[in-house]
Structure formats: C-alpha cells, structure tokens
Amino acid sequence: MVAAVAAGTAVRRLKILVVDDDELVLLNTVTMLEDLGHSVIQANSGQVALTALAGLESVDLLVTDHAMPGMTGAQLAQRVIGERPRLPVILATGYDELPTGEGQAYVRLLKPFGQRQLSLAIERALLSAAALVL
C-alpha cells in the first residue's frame, strides 16, 4: 500500500500510527499530520501501539518517539517490522546519536521538529520502503 514518492510531489493521504509518551508532543504531531491531510491513530506507549496495530487491517507509516518507558521506539519498530516488514518507520528523537545498533535502519527525525521536517521525513520513509520493494 506504500506508494513511491517523487521529489516535489504531494504525498497521498496516509493512515499513520503515531506513538509518543509525552501527551503534548503526541498532540502536536497528530495535529501536524492531520493538517497535512493524513489519517492518524495515536498511542501513548509501545504496548498501546502494538494493541492498536493488531486491530488495524492496514497502516501506511509508523512515527514513534524513541525514548519511552517500557519499550523504546527502536524496540517497537523491530516488533512491528517483524509482522509488517514493508512498513515505513520514522524514529523521532531528541538525541543526536543513539546507541550502536538502535534505530539505525529507520528514518530519523530530530526533535523538536516542525511540519516541514515531518513532511520531508515522511517522503524519505516512503522512498526507503519503496526501494526495499524494488
């Protein structure tokens, strides 16, 4: 269900699962994504995200915070990719560097971010996922 995105073209409406344990950051991210025209499912933890994902027939993108209690964003992404290997992932983090081996395979989005940075990260994630299919 992932469509390749050419540079400069508009991104189609996506169903995006957003995960962040910080209520304000989650709300801000959801608002930016909805303003971009996307449909958003929100979760405040990795476990809530896994439960939500189990009930979804399809989802086009996962945007997750990295530093969360109980399960990091990289750990969540690994579990999700195990079940949905072509799902694009954006790992949002306030850290310039992550521990070796954590989250290296995913598009990184540095916090704080604005709508433009988020939109560009979405394009990069979709292009990366499309390259895996080819």
C-alpha positions in Angstrom: 0.0 0.0 0.0 3.1 2.2 0.0 3.4 4.5 -3.0 6.7 5.7 -4.3 7.1 9.5 -3.9 9.0 11.5 -6.4 10.8 14.6 -5.1 8.5 17.6 -5.1 5.2 15.7 -5.5 2.4 15.7 -2.9 2.1 12.8 -0.6 -1.2 10.9 -0.8 -3.4 10.6 2.3 -1.8 8.1 4.6 -3.0 6.2 7.6 -0.3 6.9 10.2 0.2 5.3 13.6 1.9 7.9 15.9 3.4 6.9 19.3 4.8 9.2 22.0 4.5 9.1 25.7 4.6 12.9 26.0 0.9 14.0 25.6 1.8 17.5 24.3 4.3 16.1 21.7 1.8 13.5 20.6 -1.0 16.1 20.2 1.3 18.4 18.3 2.5 15.6 15.9 -1.1 14.4 15.4 -2.2 18.0 14.6 0.7 18.5 12.1 -0.1 15.2 10.3 -3.8 16.0 10.2 -3.0 19.4 8.8 -1.0 17.6 6.0 -4.2 15.6 5.2 -3.3 12.3 6.9 -5.5 10.0 9.0 -3.9 9.4 12.4 -4.1 6.7 15.0 -2.4 7.7 18.3 -0.8 5.7 21.1 1.0 6.8 24.2 3.2 3.7 24.6 4.7 0.9 22.6 2.3 -1.6 24.1 -0.7 0.5 23.3 0.7 0.9 19.8 1.0 -2.9 19.3 -2.6 -3.4 20.5 -3.8 -0.7 18.2 -1.8 -2.1 15.3 -3.3 -5.6 15.9 -6.7 -4.2 15.3 -5.8 -2.4 12.1 -6.0 -4.2 8.7 -3.7 -1.6 7.2 -1.4 1.2 8.2 0.9 3.1 5.9 3.5 4.5 8.3 4.7 4.3 11.9 6.0 7.5 13.6 7.4 6.8 17.0 9.3 8.5 19.7 12.4 6.7 20.7 12.9 7.4 24.4 9.8 5.9 26.0 9.4 3.9 29.2 8.9 0.2 28.9 9.7 -0.1 25.2 11.9 2.2 23.1 10.8 3.3 19.7 13.5 1.2 18.1 12.2 -1.9 20.0 8.7 -1.1 19.0 9.8 -0.7 15.3 11.6 -4.0 15.4 8.5 -5.8 16.7 6.2 -4.1 14.1 8.6 -4.8 11.2 8.7 -8.4 12.3 4.9 -8.6 11.4 4.8 -5.9 8.7 8.2 -5.9 7.0 7.5 -3.3 4.4 6.0 -0.7 6.8 8.0 2.6 6.7 9.2 3.8 10.1 10.2 7.3 11.4 12.0 7.3 14.7 11.7 10.7 16.4 14.3 11.5 19.0 15.8 14.4 20.8 19.2 12.6 20.9 21.8 13.4 18.2 23.1 9.9 18.5 21.5 6.6 19.5 23.3 3.6 21.0 25.0 1.5 18.3 22.5 -0.8 16.6 19.4 1.1 17.9 17.2 2.6 15.2 19.9 2.8 12.5 17.6 1.2 9.9 14.8 3.8 10.3 14.4 7.3 9.1 15.4 9.6 12.0 13.5 12.8 12.8 15.2 15.1 15.3 13.1 16.8 18.0 12.0 19.4 18.1 10.6 19.3 14.6 8.1 21.3 12.6 5.6 20.4 9.9 8.1 20.8 7.1 10.7 18.5 8.7 7.9 16.0 9.4 6.7 16.1 5.8 10.3 15.6 4.5 10.8 12.6 6.9 7.6 11.1 5.5 8.8 11.4 2.0 12.2 9.8 2.9 10.5 6.9 4.8 8.2 6.2 1.8 11.1 6.3 -0.6 13.2 4.0 1.6 10.3 1.5 1.9 9.7 1.7 -1.9 13.4 0.9 -2.5 13.1 -2.2 -0.4 10.3 -3.5 -2.6 12.2 -3.0 -5.9 
